Amino acid sequence: MARVGLSEREARERGVAVRIAKLPMSAVIRARAIVEPAGFMKVLIESAGDRVLGFAMLGPESGEVLAAVQTAILGGLPYTVLRDAILAHPTMAEGLNALFAAVPAAPR
């Protein structure tokens, strides 16, 4: 398990509106290749913008994947950078493309 930034509960307690995307590890090609499909990735994106506010992962190599998301958070990058990145295949981090593609659209 790895986590950085706000959890869903912390965001709710602070009154921070977020958009949430979740991806089962069974959807990550690398997790299936090493026969470890249990777990998930979850991301919190600010409701009216594109900043990543939190990330959690339960699954193999979670600390390595977290480092990529933490770098985006520290750099103030929009989530779309990870959504659109060409990530090495097959890696656990490659699942970030699918996770960030599942982020709901911002409210208008």
N, C-alpha and C positions, 0 to 999 in steps of 0.2 A: 504494500500500500504506500502510495506517495501522494502528497497534497501540497499545494502552494496557493496562497491568496485566500480569498473568502470561501467558506463553505456555504451551501444553500441556507442552512440554518442561521449562520452569522449574517448573511445578507438580509434575510427576513427580519431578524432581531434589530438590525440597524436601519431598517426601512429602505434598503437599497433595492430598487427594481432591477431585475435581471432577466435575461433570456437564457434558457438552459438547453443544452444538447447532451445526449447520452448515447454511447455506442457500446454494445456488448463486445467483449474480446473475441467472441466467436466470429465477428465480422472482420477481424484483422487477419490477413493472410498468414503472417508470420506466426501468430498464436496457433492457428490451425496446423501449420507446418510442423511445429514442435509439439503438437498434441497437448496444448495447454490453453484451451479456449474459455476457461472460466474467468469471470471478472468483467470489468467495464472501464470505460473512460467517461468522464463527465466534465463539462466546462460551463462556467458562468460568464456571460457577456453582459456588459452594461446595457440596459434596456434601450436607451435612446442613442447609443453610439456603438462603436466597434471595439472598445477596449476589453481585453481579457481581465476579469476580476478574480477568477479562481479556477483551479483545475484539480481533479482527483483521478487517480487510477488505481485499480486493484487488478493486478495481473503481473505476469513476468516482465522483468526489465523496466518496472514502473519508474524507478529513479532516473534511468537514462532518458525516458520519454519526458518526464517532468522537467528535466534540465532544458529541453528545447522550448517548452511552454514558458518556463520561468525567464528565459532569455527574452522572449517576446514581451512578457510583462514588464521586465526591467527596462527594455528598450522603448516601451510605449507603442509597440507595433499593433496595428489593428489585427483582429483575428483572421482577416482575409489573407494576410501574408502566409500564415500556416495552411489555410484552406487551399490556396493556389500554388503552394510550393511543390516542386518536384523533389520528393523525398526518396532516399535509397530504398531499393526493393531487394529482397523482402526484409523489412525491419519492423519492429513494434511501432516506431515513430511514424511509419507510413499510415498507420491508423488515424493519425491526426487529420489527414485530408478528409476522410469520411466523417470524422467527428465534427470538424468545423463546417463541413458542407451541410450538416444537419441543424445548424443554428437557425432558429426561427427568424423571420424577417423582423426588423425593428418596427415598432408601432408608428403609425403616421398621425 
